[in-house]
């Protein structure tokens, strides 16, 4: 039996840490969005230069783009998602590398 698209969209969370004016970030975003067109997963982008994202800027200021791929293990009592430790890709990565991590996160969930 194959998982439904609705279940998969909740099974994996992909977060791209980026900033404006970053050519590598634009290339990374293209790789992720191409995969996202073919496969369902929860996807968000986080601009590390936005003042409310300062904790992430402190970690990734010289490393963007950075991609986190996490499996959603369930829901915490406060309503937040219970996430696995992130698998990470840095700087230059391909659509295939992202897909491999999404596959691993889906398998870890089941």
Chimera marker file (.cmm) of the C-alpha trace (Angstrom):
<marker_set name="trace">
<marker id="1" x="0.000" y="0.000" z="0.000" r="1" g="1" b="0" radius="0.5"/>
<marker id="2" x="1.331" y="3.420" z="-0.960" r="1" g="1" b="0" radius="0.5"/>
<marker id="3" x="1.086" y="6.427" z="1.359" r="1" g="1" b="0" radius="0.5"/>
<marker id="4" x="-1.363" y="9.073" z="0.271" r="1" g="1" b="0" radius="0.5"/>
<marker id="5" x="-0.194" y="12.492" z="-0.859" r="1" g="1" b="0" radius="0.5"/>
<marker id="6" x="-1.913" y="14.062" z="2.157" r="1" g="1" b="0" radius="0.5"/>
<marker id="7" x="0.056" y="11.863" z="4.528" r="1" g="1" b="0" radius="0.5"/>
<marker id="8" x="3.333" y="12.545" z="2.753" r="1" g="1" b="0" radius="0.5"/>
<marker id="9" x="2.782" y="16.279" z="2.848" r="1" g="1" b="0" radius="0.5"/>
<marker id="10" x="2.640" y="16.025" z="6.626" r="1" g="1" b="0" radius="0.5"/>
<marker id="11" x="5.468" y="13.469" z="6.909" r="1" g="1" b="0" radius="0.5"/>
<marker id="12" x="8.380" y="15.665" z="5.780" r="1" g="1" b="0" radius="0.5"/>
<marker id="13" x="9.277" y="19.287" z="6.462" r="1" g="1" b="0" radius="0.5"/>
<marker id="14" x="11.827" y="21.055" z="4.257" r="1" g="1" b="0" radius="0.5"/>
<marker id="15" x="13.163" y="24.476" z="5.270" r="1" g="1" b="0" radius="0.5"/>
<marker id="16" x="15.459" y="26.581" z="3.103" r="1" g="1" b="0" radius="0.5"/>
<marker id="17" x="17.516" y="29.161" z="5.006" r="1" g="1" b="0" radius="0.5"/>
<marker id="18" x="18.295" y="31.971" z="2.592" r="1" g="1" b="0" radius="0.5"/>
<marker id="19" x="18.805" y="35.709" z="2.124" r="1" g="1" b="0" radius="0.5"/>
<marker id="20" x="18.054" y="38.232" z="-0.623" r="1" g="1" b="0" radius="0.5"/>
<marker id="21" x="20.723" y="38.851" z="-3.223" r="1" g="1" b="0" radius="0.5"/>
<marker id="22" x="22.319" y="35.427" z="-2.787" r="1" g="1" b="0" radius="0.5"/>
<marker id="23" x="22.913" y="33.698" z="-6.133" r="1" g="1" b="0" radius="0.5"/>
<marker id="24" x="23.575" y="30.320" z="-4.536" r="1" g="1" b="0" radius="0.5"/>
<marker id="25" x="20.281" y="30.711" z="-2.642" r="1" g="1" b="0" radius="0.5"/>
<marker id="26" x="18.417" y="31.305" z="-5.909" r="1" g="1" b="0" radius="0.5"/>
<marker id="27" x="19.942" y="28.141" z="-7.394" r="1" g="1" b="0" radius="0.5"/>
<marker id="28" x="19.091" y="26.144" z="-4.260" r="1" g="1" b="0" radius="0.5"/>
<marker id="29" x="15.517" y="27.451" z="-4.283" r="1" g="1" b="0" radius="0.5"/>
<marker id="30" x="15.142" y="26.332" z="-7.890" r="1" g="1" b="0" radius="0.5"/>
<marker id="31" x="16.318" y="22.800" z="-7.036" r="1" g="1" b="0" radius="0.5"/>
<marker id="32" x="13.887" y="22.546" z="-4.105" r="1" g="1" b="0" radius="0.5"/>
<marker id="33" x="10.907" y="24.015" z="-5.955" r="1" g="1" b="0" radius="0.5"/>
<marker id="34" x="11.438" y="21.696" z="-8.932" r="1" g="1" b="0" radius="0.5"/>
<marker id="35" x="11.271" y="18.718" z="-6.575" r="1" g="1" b="0" radius="0.5"/>
<marker id="36" x="8.299" y="20.224" z="-4.729" r="1" g="1" b="0" radius="0.5"/>
<marker id="37" x="6.378" y="20.354" z="-8.030" r="1" g="1" b="0" radius="0.5"/>
<marker id="38" x="6.762" y="16.568" z="-8.324" r="1" g="1" b="0" radius="0.5"/>
<marker id="39" x="6.512" y="15.486" z="-4.696" r="1" g="1" b="0" radius="0.5"/>
<marker id="40" x="4.416" y="16.634" z="-1.782" r="1" g="1" b="0" radius="0.5"/>
<marker id="41" x="6.139" y="17.865" z="1.366" r="1" g="1" b="0" radius="0.5"/>
<marker id="42" x="5.828" y="20.821" z="3.687" r="1" g="1" b="0" radius="0.5"/>
<marker id="43" x="8.145" y="23.551" z="2.370" r="1" g="1" b="0" radius="0.5"/>
<marker id="44" x="9.108" y="26.928" z="3.768" r="1" g="1" b="0" radius="0.5"/>
<marker id="45" x="11.810" y="29.513" z="3.258" r="1" g="1" b="0" radius="0.5"/>
<marker id="46" x="13.363" y="31.483" z="6.064" r="1" g="1" b="0" radius="0.5"/>
<marker id="47" x="15.241" y="34.710" z="5.300" r="1" g="1" b="0" radius="0.5"/>
<marker id="48" x="17.969" y="34.885" z="7.937" r="1" g="1" b="0" radius="0.5"/>
<marker id="49" x="18.273" y="38.658" z="7.520" r="1" g="1" b="0" radius="0.5"/>
<marker id="50" x="14.778" y="39.345" z="8.870" r="1" g="1" b="0" radius="0.5"/>
<marker id="51" x="15.256" y="40.691" z="12.426" r="1" g="1" b="0" radius="0.5"/>
<marker id="52" x="12.980" y="38.058" z="13.991" r="1" g="1" b="0" radius="0.5"/>
<marker id="53" x="15.212" y="35.335" z="12.484" r="1" g="1" b="0" radius="0.5"/>
<marker id="54" x="18.376" y="36.587" z="14.209" r="1" g="1" b="0" radius="0.5"/>
<marker id="55" x="18.990" y="33.245" z="15.968" r="1" g="1" b="0" radius="0.5"/>
<marker id="56" x="19.258" y="31.590" z="12.548" r="1" g="1" b="0" radius="0.5"/>
<marker id="57" x="21.440" y="34.429" z="11.225" r="1" g="1" b="0" radius="0.5"/>
<marker id="58" x="23.807" y="33.822" z="14.127" r="1" g="1" b="0" radius="0.5"/>
<marker id="59" x="24.109" y="30.167" z="13.071" r="1" g="1" b="0" radius="0.5"/>
<marker id="60" x="24.031" y="30.376" z="9.256" r="1" g="1" b="0" radius="0.5"/>
<marker id="61" x="25.154" y="33.902" z="8.309" r="1" g="1" b="0" radius="0.5"/>
<marker id="62" x="28.154" y="32.652" z="6.303" r="1" g="1" b="0" radius="0.5"/>
<marker id="63" x="26.658" y="29.319" z="5.211" r="1" g="1" b="0" radius="0.5"/>
<marker id="64" x="23.460" y="30.104" z="3.278" r="1" g="1" b="0" radius="0.5"/>
<marker id="65" x="21.868" y="28.474" z="1.498" r="1" g="1" b="0" radius="0.5"/>
<marker id="66" x="21.228" y="25.756" z="4.041" r="1" g="1" b="0" radius="0.5"/>
<marker id="67" x="18.487" y="23.172" z="3.721" r="1" g="1" b="0" radius="0.5"/>
<marker id="68" x="16.937" y="21.264" z="6.633" r="1" g="1" b="0" radius="0.5"/>
<marker id="69" x="14.974" y="18.101" z="5.861" r="1" g="1" b="0" radius="0.5"/>
<marker id="70" x="13.087" y="16.637" z="8.833" r="1" g="1" b="0" radius="0.5"/>
<marker id="71" x="10.523" y="13.935" z="9.357" r="1" g="1" b="0" radius="0.5"/>
<marker id="72" x="7.441" y="14.926" z="11.322" r="1" g="1" b="0" radius="0.5"/>
<marker id="73" x="7.181" y="12.366" z="14.127" r="1" g="1" b="0" radius="0.5"/>
<marker id="74" x="3.920" y="13.648" z="15.545" r="1" g="1" b="0" radius="0.5"/>
<marker id="75" x="2.513" y="16.592" z="17.402" r="1" g="1" b="0" radius="0.5"/>
<marker id="76" x="3.594" y="17.971" z="20.763" r="1" g="1" b="0" radius="0.5"/>
<marker id="77" x="1.123" y="18.954" z="23.477" r="1" g="1" b="0" radius="0.5"/>
<marker id="78" x="1.511" y="22.641" z="22.577" r="1" g="1" b="0" radius="0.5"/>
<marker id="79" x="0.408" y="21.913" z="19.001" r="1" g="1" b="0" radius="0.5"/>
<marker id="80" x="3.875" y="22.232" z="17.483" r="1" g="1" b="0" radius="0.5"/>
<marker id="81" x="5.205" y="19.493" z="15.226" r="1" g="1" b="0" radius="0.5"/>
<marker id="82" x="7.571" y="16.974" z="16.828" r="1" g="1" b="0" radius="0.5"/>
<marker id="83" x="10.463" y="16.937" z="14.339" r="1" g="1" b="0" radius="0.5"/>
<marker id="84" x="13.449" y="14.689" z="13.859" r="1" g="1" b="0" radius="0.5"/>
<marker id="85" x="16.932" y="16.152" z="13.959" r="1" g="1" b="0" radius="0.5"/>
<marker id="86" x="17.505" y="17.853" z="10.600" r="1" g="1" b="0" radius="0.5"/>
<marker id="87" x="19.488" y="16.322" z="7.796" r="1" g="1" b="0" radius="0.5"/>
<marker id="88" x="21.308" y="19.273" z="6.236" r="1" g="1" b="0" radius="0.5"/>
<marker id="89" x="22.630" y="20.335" z="2.881" r="1" g="1" b="0" radius="0.5"/>
<marker id="90" x="24.906" y="23.361" z="2.537" r="1" g="1" b="0" radius="0.5"/>
<marker id="91" x="25.786" y="25.796" z="-0.264" r="1" g="1" b="0" radius="0.5"/>
<marker id="92" x="25.506" y="23.837" z="-3.529" r="1" g="1" b="0" radius="0.5"/>
<marker id="93" x="23.114" y="20.922" z="-3.845" r="1" g="1" b="0" radius="0.5"/>
<marker id="94" x="21.100" y="19.278" z="-6.559" r="1" g="1" b="0" radius="0.5"/>
<marker id="95" x="17.462" y="18.345" z="-6.860" r="1" g="1" b="0" radius="0.5"/>
<marker id="96" x="18.544" y="14.689" z="-6.623" r="1" g="1" b="0" radius="0.5"/>
<marker id="97" x="20.379" y="15.283" z="-3.332" r="1" g="1" b="0" radius="0.5"/>
<marker id="98" x="17.278" y="16.958" z="-1.900" r="1" g="1" b="0" radius="0.5"/>
<marker id="99" x="15.104" y="14.081" z="-3.104" r="1" g="1" b="0" radius="0.5"/>
<marker id="100" x="17.401" y="11.553" z="-1.438" r="1" g="1" b="0" radius="0.5"/>
<marker id="101" x="17.014" y="13.315" z="1.924" r="1" g="1" b="0" radius="0.5"/>
<marker id="102" x="13.229" y="13.568" z="1.476" r="1" g="1" b="0" radius="0.5"/>
<marker id="103" x="13.146" y="9.816" z="0.739" r="1" g="1" b="0" radius="0.5"/>
<marker id="104" x="15.156" y="9.121" z="3.902" r="1" g="1" b="0" radius="0.5"/>
<marker id="105" x="12.864" y="11.329" z="6.000" r="1" g="1" b="0" radius="0.5"/>
<marker id="106" x="9.768" y="9.578" z="4.629" r="1" g="1" b="0" radius="0.5"/>
<marker id="107" x="11.249" y="6.160" z="5.411" r="1" g="1" b="0" radius="0.5"/>
<marker id="108" x="12.180" y="7.277" z="8.930" r="1" g="1" b="0" radius="0.5"/>
<marker id="109" x="8.562" y="8.347" z="9.471" r="1" g="1" b="0" radius="0.5"/>
<marker id="110" x="7.054" y="4.973" z="8.489" r="1" g="1" b="0" radius="0.5"/>
<link id1="1" id2="2" r="1" g="1" b="0" radius="0.2"/>
<link id1="2" id2="3" r="1" g="1" b="0" radius="0.2"/>
<link id1="3" id2="4" r="1" g="1" b="0" radius="0.2"/>
<link id1="4" id2="5" r="1" g="1" b="0" radius="0.2"/>
<link id1="5" id2="6" r="1" g="1" b="0" radius="0.2"/>
<link id1="6" id2="7" r="1" g="1" b="0" radius="0.2"/>
<link id1="7" id2="8" r="1" g="1" b="0" radius="0.2"/>
<link id1="8" id2="9" r="1" g="1" b="0" radius="0.2"/>
<link id1="9" id2="10" r="1" g="1" b="0" radius="0.2"/>
<link id1="10" id2="11" r="1" g="1" b="0" radius="0.2"/>
<link id1="11" id2="12" r="1" g="1" b="0" radius="0.2"/>
<link id1="12" id2="13" r="1" g="1" b="0" radius="0.2"/>
<link id1="13" id2="14" r="1" g="1" b="0" radius="0.2"/>
<link id1="14" id2="15" r="1" g="1" b="0" radius="0.2"/>
<link id1="15" id2="16" r="1" g="1" b="0" radius="0.2"/>
<link id1="16" id2="17" r="1" g="1" b="0" radius="0.2"/>
<link id1="17" id2="18" r="1" g="1" b="0" radius="0.2"/>
<link id1="18" id2="19" r="1" g="1" b="0" radius="0.2"/>
<link id1="19" id2="20" r="1" g="1" b="0" radius="0.2"/>
<link id1="20" id2="21" r="1" g="1" b="0" radius="0.2"/>
<link id1="21" id2="22" r="1" g="1" b="0" radius="0.2"/>
<link id1="22" id2="23" r="1" g="1" b="0" radius="0.2"/>
<link id1="23" id2="24" r="1" g="1" b="0" radius="0.2"/>
<link id1="24" id2="25" r="1" g="1" b="0" radius="0.2"/>
<link id1="25" id2="26" r="1" g="1" b="0" radius="0.2"/>
<link id1="26" id2="27" r="1" g="1" b="0" radius="0.2"/>
<link id1="27" id2="28" r="1" g="1" b="0" radius="0.2"/>
<link id1="28" id2="29" r="1" g="1" b="0" radius="0.2"/>
<link id1="29" id2="30" r="1" g="1" b="0" radius="0.2"/>
<link id1="30" id2="31" r="1" g="1" b="0" radius="0.2"/>
<link id1="31" id2="32" r="1" g="1" b="0" radius="0.2"/>
<link id1="32" id2="33" r="1" g="1" b="0" radius="0.2"/>
<link id1="33" id2="34" r="1" g="1" b="0" radius="0.2"/>
<link id1="34" id2="35" r="1" g="1" b="0" radius="0.2"/>
<link id1="35" id2="36" r="1" g="1" b="0" radius="0.2"/>
<link id1="36" id2="37" r="1" g="1" b="0" radius="0.2"/>
<link id1="37" id2="38" r="1" g="1" b="0" radius="0.2"/>
<link id1="38" id2="39" r="1" g="1" b="0" radius="0.2"/>
<link id1="39" id2="40" r="1" g="1" b="0" radius="0.2"/>
<link id1="40" id2="41" r="1" g="1" b="0" radius="0.2"/>
<link id1="41" id2="42" r="1" g="1" b="0" radius="0.2"/>
<link id1="42" id2="43" r="1" g="1" b="0" radius="0.2"/>
<link id1="43" id2="44" r="1" g="1" b="0" radius="0.2"/>
<link id1="44" id2="45" r="1" g="1" b="0" radius="0.2"/>
<link id1="45" id2="46" r="1" g="1" b="0" radius="0.2"/>
<link id1="46" id2="47" r="1" g="1" b="0" radius="0.2"/>
<link id1="47" id2="48" r="1" g="1" b="0" radius="0.2"/>
<link id1="48" id2="49" r="1" g="1" b="0" radius="0.2"/>
<link id1="49" id2="50" r="1" g="1" b="0" radius="0.2"/>
<link id1="50" id2="51" r="1" g="1" b="0" radius="0.2"/>
<link id1="51" id2="52" r="1" g="1" b="0" radius="0.2"/>
<link id1="52" id2="53" r="1" g="1" b="0" radius="0.2"/>
<link id1="53" id2="54" r="1" g="1" b="0" radius="0.2"/>
<link id1="54" id2="55" r="1" g="1" b="0" radius="0.2"/>
<link id1="55" id2="56" r="1" g="1" b="0" radius="0.2"/>
<link id1="56" id2="57" r="1" g="1" b="0" radius="0.2"/>
<link id1="57" id2="58" r="1" g="1" b="0" radius="0.2"/>
<link id1="58" id2="59" r="1" g="1" b="0" radius="0.2"/>
<link id1="59" id2="60" r="1" g="1" b="0" radius="0.2"/>
<link id1="60" id2="61" r="1" g="1" b="0" radius="0.2"/>
<link id1="61" id2="62" r="1" g="1" b="0" radius="0.2"/>
<link id1="62" id2="63" r="1" g="1" b="0" radius="0.2"/>
<link id1="63" id2="64" r="1" g="1" b="0" radius="0.2"/>
<link id1="64" id2="65" r="1" g="1" b="0" radius="0.2"/>
<link id1="65" id2="66" r="1" g="1" b="0" radius="0.2"/>
<link id1="66" id2="67" r="1" g="1" b="0" radius="0.2"/>
<link id1="67" id2="68" r="1" g="1" b="0" radius="0.2"/>
<link id1="68" id2="69" r="1" g="1" b="0" radius="0.2"/>
<link id1="69" id2="70" r="1" g="1" b="0" radius="0.2"/>
<link id1="70" id2="71" r="1" g="1" b="0" radius="0.2"/>
<link id1="71" id2="72" r="1" g="1" b="0" radius="0.2"/>
<link id1="72" id2="73" r="1" g="1" b="0" radius="0.2"/>
<link id1="73" id2="74" r="1" g="1" b="0" radius="0.2"/>
<link id1="74" id2="75" r="1" g="1" b="0" radius="0.2"/>
<link id1="75" id2="76" r="1" g="1" b="0" radius="0.2"/>
<link id1="76" id2="77" r="1" g="1" b="0" radius="0.2"/>
<link id1="77" id2="78" r="1" g="1" b="0" radius="0.2"/>
<link id1="78" id2="79" r="1" g="1" b="0" radius="0.2"/>
<link id1="79" id2="80" r="1" g="1" b="0" radius="0.2"/>
<link id1="80" id2="81" r="1" g="1" b="0" radius="0.2"/>
<link id1="81" id2="82" r="1" g="1" b="0" radius="0.2"/>
<link id1="82" id2="83" r="1" g="1" b="0" radius="0.2"/>
<link id1="83" id2="84" r="1" g="1" b="0" radius="0.2"/>
<link id1="84" id2="85" r="1" g="1" b="0" radius="0.2"/>
<link id1="85" id2="86" r="1" g="1" b="0" radius="0.2"/>
<link id1="86" id2="87" r="1" g="1" b="0" radius="0.2"/>
<link id1="87" id2="88" r="1" g="1" b="0" radius="0.2"/>
<link id1="88" id2="89" r="1" g="1" b="0" radius="0.2"/>
<link id1="89" id2="90" r="1" g="1" b="0" radius="0.2"/>
<link id1="90" id2="91" r="1" g="1" b="0" radius="0.2"/>
<link id1="91" id2="92" r="1" g="1" b="0" radius="0.2"/>
<link id1="92" id2="93" r="1" g="1" b="0" radius="0.2"/>
<link id1="93" id2="94" r="1" g="1" b="0" radius="0.2"/>
<link id1="94" id2="95" r="1" g="1" b="0" radius="0.2"/>
<link id1="95" id2="96" r="1" g="1" b="0" radius="0.2"/>
<link id1="96" id2="97" r="1" g="1" b="0" radius="0.2"/>
<link id1="97" id2="98" r="1" g="1" b="0" radius="0.2"/>
<link id1="98" id2="99" r="1" g="1" b="0" radius="0.2"/>
<link id1="99" id2="100" r="1" g="1" b="0" radius="0.2"/>
<link id1="100" id2="101" r="1" g="1" b="0" radius="0.2"/>
<link id1="101" id2="102" r="1" g="1" b="0" radius="0.2"/>
<link id1="102" id2="103" r="1" g="1" b="0" radius="0.2"/>
<link id1="103" id2="104" r="1" g="1" b="0" radius="0.2"/>
<link id1="104" id2="105" r="1" g="1" b="0" radius="0.2"/>
<link id1="105" id2="106" r="1" g="1" b="0" radius="0.2"/>
<link id1="106" id2="107" r="1" g="1" b="0" radius="0.2"/>
<link id1="107" id2="108" r="1" g="1" b="0" radius="0.2"/>
<link id1="108" id2="109" r="1" g="1" b="0" radius="0.2"/>
<link id1="109" id2="110" r="1" g="1" b="0" radius="0.2"/>
</marker_set>
